[in-house]
């Protein structure tokens, strides 16, 4: 228990080793650090949790990098959780955002963590939410979650972040993709990256038109979803985007919507943790193999096999 308390104290003090160690435990051995994570949960709740999504190639990582630099100029501590596709062989993250953001690695006010989806639906790993809590408890002012960018499954972030940015780039057909995926409805702020390109104005106009035509399933108390332009090449729009994020958080707090969103975030975490526990328990022993064999032989249907598996838990 002393070791556990020391680890939690280290996180509270912002010690990099303690933060990284607890993140690894939460990702790989969640049952072994349940007590520590319970204490971390009690300490969390101060940071602004921002989610970024969009199809591959829309410039999410570049935008995260630019936002981190702008926030550091304001003196704020920034946590970055980059959720990447899993390797089918090792189960680890295929893409390494630490490489793409290498110039931030030497900044003590920035902590970057890459996580694998590990088969999680909706493009969001269960461990990502634990990682956010750890960064929150460690005193980071803003935590950004950059999701995989898989298109039609990319909606879980709406139930995991307080502010959601949907990133689009000119020429990628993101308007049509957003309608298909329902991504249009989850955005609190639309961001058109690479706005120095000629097609940017058309993309901005298309998004604004869709916002006026479409309805949203996401509750927003008096918040008009803006469409903002940014450019990594020129630096245009980054400062304005930080200001808009601050404005959105103020609106969430003043309207009381932040409390409702935090409740939905907790609901998502509880469900994802329960799903993770079920997967682990079902995979223990030879029960699953036996159910597969019986279904393969035609003795039972997949539905019946699933019911029997649940009865064994």
KOLPA-390334 format. One line per field, with one value per residue (C-alpha): residue number from 1; residue in one letter; x, y, z. Coordinates in nm, 3 decimals. Each point is the difference from the previous one (the first is absolute). Example, Ala and Ser with C-alpha at 12.3 -4.5 7.8 and 13.67 -1.06 7.14 Angstrom:
BEGIN
n = (1;2)
res = (a;s)
c1 = (1.230;0.137)
c2 = (-0.450;0.344)
c3 = (0.780;-0.066)
***
This chain:
BEGIN
n = (1;2;3;4;5;6;7;8;9;10;11;12;13;14;15;16;17;18;19;20;21;22;23;24;25;26;27;28;29;30;31;32;33;34;35;36;37;38;39;40;41;42;43;44;45;46;47;48;49;50;51;52;53;54;55;56;57;58;59;60;61;62;63;64;65;66;67;68;69;70;71;72;73;74;75;76;77;78;79;80;81;82;83;84;85;86;87;88;89;90;91;92;93;94;95;96;97;98;99;100;101;102;103;104;105;106;107;108;109;110;111;112;113;114;115;116;117;118;119;120;121;122;123;124;125;126;127;128;129;130;131;132;133;134;135;136;137;138;139;140;141;142;143;144;145;146;147;148;149;150;151;152;153;154;155;156;157;158;159;160;161;162;163;164;165;166;167;168;169;170;171;172;173;174;175;176;177;178;179;180;181;182;183;184;185;186;187;188;189;190;191;192;193;194;195;196;197;198;199;200;201;202;203;204;205;206;207;208;209;210;211;212;213;214;215;216;217;218;219;220;221;222;223;224;225;226;227;228;229;230;231;232;233;234;235;236;237;238;239;240;241;242;243;244;245;246;247;248;249;250;251;252;253;254;255;256;257;258;259;260;261;262;263;264;265;266;267;268;269;270;271;272;273;274;275;276;277;278;279;280;281;282;283;284;285;286;287;288;289;290;291;292;293;294;295;296;297;298;299;300;301;302;303;304;305;306;307;308;309;310;311;312;313)
res = (x;x;x;x;x;x;x;x;x;x;x;x;x;x;x;x;x;x;x;x;x;x;x;x;x;x;x;x;x;x;x;x;x;x;x;x;x;x;x;x;x;x;x;x;x;x;x;x;x;x;x;x;x;x;x;x;x;x;x;x;x;x;x;x;x;x;x;x;x;x;x;x;x;x;x;x;x;x;x;x;x;x;x;x;x;x;x;x;x;x;x;x;x;x;x;x;x;x;x;x;x;x;x;x;x;x;x;x;x;x;x;x;x;x;x;x;x;x;x;x;x;x;x;x;x;x;x;x;x;x;x;x;x;x;x;x;x;x;x;x;x;x;x;x;x;x;x;x;x;x;x;x;x;x;x;x;x;x;x;x;x;x;x;x;x;x;x;x;x;x;x;x;x;x;x;x;x;x;x;x;x;x;x;x;x;x;x;x;x;x;x;x;x;x;x;x;x;x;x;x;x;x;x;x;x;x;x;x;x;x;x;x;x;x;x;x;x;x;x;x;x;x;x;x;x;x;x;x;x;x;x;x;x;x;x;x;x;x;x;x;x;x;x;x;x;x;x;x;x;x;x;x;x;x;x;x;x;x;x;x;x;x;x;x;x;x;x;x;x;x;x;x;x;x;x;x;x;x;x;x;x;x;x;x;x;x;x;x;x;x;x;x;x;x;x;x;x;x;x;x;x;x;x;x;x;x;x;x;x;x;x;x;x)
c1 = (0.000;0.291;0.121;-0.346;-0.021;0.347;-0.106;-0.312;0.201;0.245;-0.282;-0.138;0.345;0.019;0.292;0.046;0.108;-0.297;-0.241;0.143;0.011;-0.362;-0.110;0.172;-0.164;-0.343;0.041;0.149;-0.099;-0.308;-0.096;0.343;-0.038;-0.371;0.075;0.237;-0.246;-0.280;0.212;0.093;-0.368;-0.071;0.278;-0.107;-0.264;0.183;0.147;-0.177;-0.038;0.009;-0.059;0.118;-0.133;-0.018;0.083;0.364;0.199;-0.209;0.291;-0.100;0.355;0.126;-0.282;0.070;0.364;-0.092;-0.254;0.252;0.252;-0.260;-0.117;0.358;0.054;-0.286;0.183;-0.248;0.100;-0.114;-0.069;-0.038;-0.156;0.047;-0.213;0.141;-0.093;0.126;0.258;-0.163;0.321;0.116;-0.324;0.197;-0.065;0.112;0.048;0.238;-0.120;0.306;0.199;-0.234;0.013;0.364;0.072;-0.252;0.168;0.254;-0.268;-0.079;-0.339;-0.109;-0.066;-0.073;-0.136;-0.072;-0.255;-0.120;-0.370;0.038;-0.316;-0.210;-0.305;-0.059;0.373;0.054;0.192;-0.125;0.344;-0.018;-0.257;0.216;0.296;-0.200;-0.079;0.368;0.101;-0.286;0.110;0.362;-0.097;-0.023;-0.230;-0.125;0.003;-0.047;-0.115;0.088;-0.200;0.084;-0.200;-0.182;-0.305;-0.332;0.089;0.155;-0.270;0.101;0.200;-0.331;-0.054;0.357;0.086;-0.147;0.084;0.015;0.188;-0.075;0.290;-0.055;0.243;-0.073;-0.027;-0.062;-0.377;-0.040;-0.345;-0.151;0.198;-0.131;-0.361;0.055;0.176;-0.212;0.319;-0.175;-0.228;0.269;0.210;0.007;0.246;0.070;0.358;0.106;0.373;0.239;-0.209;0.278;-0.123;-0.233;-0.277;-0.020;-0.268;-0.224;0.047;-0.086;-0.310;-0.111;0.033;-0.193;-0.275;-0.026;-0.014;-0.299;-0.178;0.082;-0.130;0.224;-0.044;0.255;-0.143;0.140;-0.147;0.012;0.328;0.022;0.248;0.268;0.203;0.360;0.296;0.356;0.328;0.313;0.201;-0.091;-0.110;-0.334;-0.291;0.175;-0.023;-0.363;-0.075;0.147;-0.218;-0.306;0.078;0.020;-0.328;-0.166;0.116;-0.132;-0.335;-0.008;0.060;-0.242;-0.282;0.050;0.062;0.348;-0.154;-0.224;0.290;0.218;-0.282;-0.008;0.377;-0.021;-0.276;0.223;0.293;-0.206;-0.141;0.340;0.158;-0.279;0.045;0.375;-0.057;-0.243;0.245;0.277;-0.219;-0.151;0.350;0.115;0.025;-0.144;-0.365;0.015;0.175;-0.262;-0.282;0.164;0.040;-0.365;-0.116;0.230;-0.152;-0.349;-0.100;-0.080;-0.034;0.242;-0.278;-0.048;0.378;0.015;-0.282;0.180;0.324;-0.177;-0.154;0.348;0.110)
c2 = (0.000;0.234;-0.045;0.081;0.313;0.108;-0.048;0.212;0.264;0.002;0.059;0.280;0.159;-0.024;-0.244;-0.135;-0.350;-0.045;0.126;-0.233;-0.301;0.037;0.047;-0.325;-0.181;0.139;-0.110;-0.345;-0.107;0.201;-0.239;0.042;0.377;0.027;0.163;0.254;0.089;0.043;0.260;0.164;0.024;0.189;0.246;0.060;0.236;0.328;-0.035;0.096;-0.317;0.067;-0.268;0.025;-0.216;-0.004;-0.227;-0.105;0.274;0.284;0.131;-0.096;-0.062;0.322;0.192;-0.165;0.101;0.361;0.022;-0.139;0.267;0.277;-0.124;-0.021;0.362;0.077;-0.194;-0.287;-0.365;-0.225;-0.372;-0.182;-0.345;-0.129;-0.308;-0.190;-0.319;-0.323;-0.224;-0.338;-0.167;0.179;0.177;0.322;0.335;0.006;0.374;0.180;0.351;0.050;0.000;0.243;0.234;-0.056;0.369;-0.001;-0.294;0.221;0.230;-0.091;0.164;-0.251;-0.371;-0.216;-0.353;-0.225;-0.275;-0.286;-0.047;-0.372;-0.079;0.268;0.098;0.368;0.072;0.051;-0.230;-0.060;0.083;0.344;0.111;-0.121;0.181;0.322;-0.032;-0.047;0.312;0.192;-0.104;0.086;0.364;0.034;0.287;-0.141;-0.358;-0.064;-0.339;-0.057;-0.293;-0.245;0.166;-0.303;0.178;-0.163;-0.145;0.323;0.116;-0.133;0.316;0.189;-0.192;0.035;0.370;0.329;0.181;-0.182;0.134;-0.155;0.065;0.017;0.074;0.143;-0.253;-0.312;-0.013;0.046;0.154;-0.317;-0.214;0.203;-0.054;-0.376;-0.035;0.231;0.191;0.326;-0.040;-0.060;0.310;0.289;0.174;-0.078;0.066;0.024;-0.068;0.090;0.311;0.147;-0.232;0.131;-0.250;0.110;0.264;-0.258;-0.243;0.272;0.095;-0.363;-0.058;0.315;-0.101;-0.346;0.150;0.213;-0.298;-0.276;-0.070;-0.100;-0.277;0.162;0.230;0.353;0.269;0.306;-0.093;0.078;-0.244;0.207;-0.092;0.115;0.012;-0.100;-0.045;-0.171;0.167;0.357;-0.047;0.155;-0.062;-0.187;0.279;0.061;-0.371;-0.003;0.299;-0.180;-0.308;0.219;0.165;-0.339;-0.118;0.317;-0.059;-0.363;0.108;0.295;-0.201;-0.306;-0.219;-0.093;-0.196;-0.189;-0.077;-0.120;-0.234;-0.141;-0.036;-0.204;-0.214;-0.069;-0.091;-0.237;-0.178;-0.026;-0.136;-0.256;-0.106;-0.034;-0.216;-0.221;-0.048;-0.103;-0.240;-0.159;-0.056;-0.183;-0.380;-0.206;0.111;0.216;-0.270;-0.253;0.235;0.059;-0.375;-0.069;0.280;-0.121;-0.348;0.145;-0.101;0.356;0.334;0.290;0.174;-0.304;-0.028;0.362;-0.056;-0.302;0.196;0.274;-0.258;-0.125;0.345)
c3 = (0.000;0.075;-0.358;-0.127;0.212;-0.117;-0.363;0.048;0.182;-0.289;-0.247;0.218;0.001;-0.378;-0.004;-0.354;0.109;0.231;-0.267;-0.266;0.233;0.111;-0.363;-0.096;0.288;-0.086;-0.361;0.052;0.352;0.105;0.281;0.159;0.038;0.088;0.337;-0.153;-0.277;0.255;0.177;-0.332;-0.090;0.322;-0.085;-0.361;-0.137;-0.053;-0.350;-0.322;-0.207;-0.376;-0.263;-0.360;-0.279;-0.378;-0.290;-0.061;-0.171;0.138;0.207;0.354;0.125;-0.154;0.167;0.337;-0.035;-0.082;0.283;0.250;-0.096;0.027;0.340;0.127;-0.101;0.241;0.271;0.010;0.049;-0.284;-0.003;-0.333;-0.034;-0.354;-0.072;-0.297;-0.189;0.157;-0.159;-0.080;0.120;0.316;0.094;0.037;-0.165;-0.363;-0.027;0.235;0.079;0.219;-0.325;-0.171;0.300;0.091;0.058;0.288;0.174;0.176;0.142;0.363;-0.041;-0.267;0.046;-0.307;0.024;-0.299;0.055;-0.217;-0.065;0.082;-0.194;0.167;-0.201;-0.072;-0.027;0.373;0.231;0.355;0.139;-0.164;0.256;0.290;-0.155;-0.013;0.370;0.084;-0.193;0.161;0.348;-0.089;-0.046;-0.378;-0.092;-0.328;-0.128;-0.372;-0.128;-0.365;-0.134;-0.277;-0.275;-0.139;-0.139;0.073;0.341;0.119;0.241;0.344;0.059;0.040;0.324;0.125;-0.038;0.117;-0.323;-0.334;-0.302;-0.338;-0.238;-0.377;-0.281;-0.345;-0.280;0.212;-0.039;0.374;-0.034;-0.144;0.244;0.293;-0.105;-0.034;0.330;0.212;0.076;-0.092;0.300;0.263;-0.072;0.245;-0.229;-0.366;-0.109;-0.364;-0.011;-0.282;-0.058;-0.216;-0.279;-0.267;0.079;0.367;-0.054;-0.169;0.290;0.254;-0.199;-0.031;0.374;0.084;-0.240;0.155;0.348;-0.098;-0.161;0.247;0.347;0.288;0.254;0.232;0.267;-0.020;0.221;-0.223;-0.172;-0.372;-0.154;-0.179;-0.307;0.041;-0.237;0.093;-0.185;0.127;-0.277;0.095;0.361;-0.086;0.234;0.283;0.256;-0.095;0.040;0.353;0.083;-0.138;0.210;0.310;-0.097;-0.043;0.340;0.163;-0.170;0.118;0.360;-0.002;-0.159;0.220;-0.304;0.121;0.287;-0.244;-0.233;0.286;0.098;-0.355;0.004;0.321;-0.151;-0.300;0.226;0.211;-0.305;-0.170;0.318;0.037;-0.363;0.055;0.309;-0.191;-0.286;0.240;0.197;-0.310;-0.136;0.314;-0.017;-0.285;0.029;-0.311;-0.205;0.107;-0.102;-0.339;-0.058;0.084;-0.227;-0.279;0.028;-0.023;0.354;0.100;-0.177;0.061;0.195;0.224;0.044;0.112;0.252;0.144;0.031;0.196;0.235;0.093;0.124)
***
